[in-house]
Amino acid sequence: MKKTFALAAMMAAIAPNLASAADEMIQTKYACEGGKTLDVVYVGDYAVMLQMDELVPLKRAKSASGVRYISASKNYTYELWGKGNDMNLSTHDGGKEQTVLSSCKP
């Protein structure tokens, strides 16, 4: 619960710099395969997720269809992507993609 509030607080603090006042902040908790969860706060073209006890900033990226967010910081190699209600989280290490979380649903 504390982590979720910290995630929302961080997003609220940086949102004025990232998004317009008209953008709504949406907090989503996903249930993923293997009983794992993924917490994400979305504001405009940006998101912050809680992963491995760290807050990871993401920015929206081009996608052929669906939605795709990539790490906004060079310290991370995460990609959050999906279509409809199904989201997935992967990481790219040396150009090699590895699935972290899959079949995540709100």
C-alpha positions, 0 to 999 in steps of 0.5 A: 500500500505504501508503495502505491502511494509513493508511486502516485505521489511521484507521478503527481510531483513530476506530472506538471513537467510531463503532461498538460493539466488536462491529462488525467492521472490513472492508477492501475494495478495489473494481475499477471501470470504466476500470481504476480502484480504490476502497479502503474500510474499513467499521465498523458504520454508518461507512466511510472511503474513499480518494479523490483521495489523501484519506481521506473519512469516510462514514456509512450513510444510508437507502436504498430497497434496497441500501446507501448511504453519504454524506459525514460531513463537510460538506467532501465531497459524495460518495455511495457506493451500490450493491446486491449486489456492485456499488458506485458513487461519485458526487458532488453539486455544487449538487444535480447528481449526477456519477458518479465511479466505476461498476460497482465490484466487490470 
